[in-house]
Amino acid sequence: MSSNLPQNMWDEKFASSEFFYGTEANAFLVQQAQKLKPNSEVLCLAEGEGRNAVYLAQQGHDVSALDYSSAGIEKTKKLASQRQVAVTTVLQDLAEWQPNANSVDAIVAIFMHLPAPLRQQVLANIVQALRPGGVFIGEFYRPEQLAYNTGGPKDRALLYTQEMLANDLSGLSFEHLADTEREVVEGIGHTGKAAVVQVVARKST
Ligand SMILES: C[S@@+](CC[C@H](N)C(=O)[O-])C[C@H]1O[C@@H](n2cnc3c(N)ncnc32)[C@H](O)[C@@H]1O
């Protein structure tokens, strides 16, 4: 299935030497990262320029970063090299992502906004790919974000709700599923008060 998403748009956003979403990890991920067991095998999906993957590698995890933007992947390699950590990069469209079942300890998706059929496919794959006891951590913009001009997709169909996450991740147990408004300050891409939905969900052992 093709994602029909504008990959070139991301390559353009990531073309500058500046990091569009900055080089610091997403604050919700930092808050939740202690839920990962030491030396976890972690997969960061739609990982862009690599800020979250590099942060997790700095915490001692074995991290892979997947994105379909080659400019994003190059920036990920650059940031990992600057911070002197190893991150495995995977240049791939999520539409083609077919993970092995029970193959990874944790999956992270920060602002991975996908159209409905692909979102459902990818979230189902996440449930499959996690090992028993494995954890998924995600933060996404929700439809209320359209009232702010602080980042995220302008297309309502790409925004997430708690209900969507509860349905699409129904194979997992939810440790946190909440709407919140918070200051998201991440480079020039995300700047200011934002309406987000956050999730931490675990596969049963
Ligand atoms: C808002 S950015 C978030 C980047 C990163 N997660 C972060 O927090 O900095 C969205 C990312 O999703 C990626 N993306 C969108 N659709 C994708 C797809 N079908 N396959 C792989 N990556 C995709 C884009 O290339 C972009 O890097």
The ligand as an SDF file (V2000), in Angstrom:
LIG
                    3D

 27 29  0  0  0  0  0  0  0  0999 V2000
    6.5850   15.8500   12.4770 C   0  0  0  0  0  0  0  0  0  0  0  0
    7.9550   14.9180   11.8940 S   0  0  0  0  0  0  0  0  0  0  0  0
    8.4630   14.1550   13.4140 C   0  0  0  0  0  0  0  0  0  0  0  0
    9.8840   13.7210   13.4140 C   0  0  0  0  0  0  0  0  0  0  0  0
   10.3840   13.1170   14.7260 C   0  0  0  0  0  0  0  0  0  0  0  0
    9.5550   12.0190   15.1870 N   0  0  0  0  0  0  0  0  0  0  0  0
   10.5270   14.1450   15.8090 C   0  0  0  0  0  0  0  0  0  0  0  0
    9.7930   14.0670   16.8020 O   0  0  0  0  0  0  0  0  0  0  0  0
   11.3730   15.0390   15.6550 O   0  0  0  0  0  0  0  0  0  0  0  0
    7.1490   13.5910   11.0310 C   0  0  0  0  0  0  0  0  0  0  0  0
    8.0890   12.5890   10.3980 C   0  0  0  0  0  0  0  0  0  0  0  0
    7.3160   11.5240    9.8540 O   0  0  0  0  0  0  0  0  0  0  0  0
    7.9680   11.0480    8.6980 C   0  0  0  0  0  0  0  0  0  0  0  0
    6.9890   10.2950    7.9020 N   0  0  0  0  0  0  0  0  0  0  0  0
    5.7700   10.7130    7.4810 C   0  0  0  0  0  0  0  0  0  0  0  0
    5.1810    9.7440    6.7670 N   0  0  0  0  0  0  0  0  0  0  0  0
    6.0450    8.6890    6.7200 C   0  0  0  0  0  0  0  0  0  0  0  0
    6.0070    7.4090    6.1100 C   0  0  0  0  0  0  0  0  0  0  0  0
    4.9650    7.0150    5.3790 N   0  0  0  0  0  0  0  0  0  0  0  0
    7.0620    6.5930    6.2660 N   0  0  0  0  0  0  0  0  0  0  0  0
    8.1470    6.9870    6.9940 C   0  0  0  0  0  0  0  0  0  0  0  0
    8.2450    8.2040    7.5780 N   0  0  0  0  0  0  0  0  0  0  0  0
    7.2090    9.0380    7.4480 C   0  0  0  0  0  0  0  0  0  0  0  0
    8.4690   12.3200    8.0220 C   0  0  0  0  0  0  0  0  0  0  0  0
    9.4750   12.0690    7.0800 O   0  0  0  0  0  0  0  0  0  0  0  0
    8.9220   13.1250    9.2480 C   0  0  0  0  0  0  0  0  0  0  0  0
   10.2760   12.8660    9.5090 O   0  0  0  0  0  0  0  0  0  0  0  0
  1  2  1  0
  2  3  1  0
  2 10  1  0
  3  4  1  0
  4  5  1  0
  5  6  1  0
  5  7  1  0
  7  8  2  0
  7  9  1  0
 10 11  1  0
 11 12  1  0
 11 26  1  0
 12 13  1  0
 13 14  1  0
 13 24  1  0
 14 15  1  0
 14 23  1  0
 15 16  2  0
 16 17  1  0
 17 18  1  0
 17 23  2  0
 18 19  1  0
 18 20  2  0
 20 21  1  0
 21 22  2  0
 22 23  1  0
 24 25  1  0
 24 26  1  0
 26 27  1  0
M  CHG  2   2   1   9  -1
M  END
$$$$
